[in-house]
């Protein structure tokens, strides 16, 4: 049976997103790292390169930061100015992971379940892997850690040639959220189709009622003049 999140225990989704954003911005915007609360909030709620997109409030982020700080996964600092509180991640040290593994976990936490080739491309700004086999090797290590698996290989989807991988930072209970956007899109399409069908049925019912009224008017009582002509 797959273990999840190791001895640290599972995170909640926002906590995992915060760590992933800190890891990402450490590489992509080093001049702004560690991040302020405002910058961290913008990164968590960013609409691009995020799956799913969040709308976390400042108070929610602050509570998640406090939880992470208590577990030493986030470090607080006032930076060079000494006036604004800033935040840095400590995931690699706490989980005893190399930079490549940290980059893969961050990419999964930011973008959801992905294939090996997708992971290699999407994590390039965080860590440059030599080839797909090196990505797979790190994923296998993360999946077989003695301290608890941090990733899992998902079953192939119908029509797919590659397995996708998902992180376990939030535990196994979070896995349904990482079946990929295609499943969410299929569910959305099914819901929209059901709504359209309901509307069409209602329109057909209204048309039938109108047609019945029209027939009743056309087949109404015969006028007196018509009776006289008939005689």
LINMO-V979808 format. One record per run of one state. SS is the DSSP state (@ for helix, = for strand, . for the rest). FROM is the first residue (numbers start at 1). TO is the last residue. Records with the same first field share a line. If there is no record, write none. Layout:
SS->FROM-TO / FROM-TO
//
This chain:
.->1-5 / 9-12 / 29-29 / 33-34 / 45-57 / 71-73 / 78-85 / 90-90 / 96-98 / 112-113 / 123-131 / 144-150 / 154-163 / 168-171 / 179-180 / 219-223 / 231-231
@->6-8 / 13-28 / 30-32 / 37-44 / 58-70 / 91-95 / 99-111 / 116-122 / 132-143 / 172-178 / 181-218 / 224-230
=->35-36 / 74-77 / 86-89 / 114-115 / 151-153 / 164-167
//
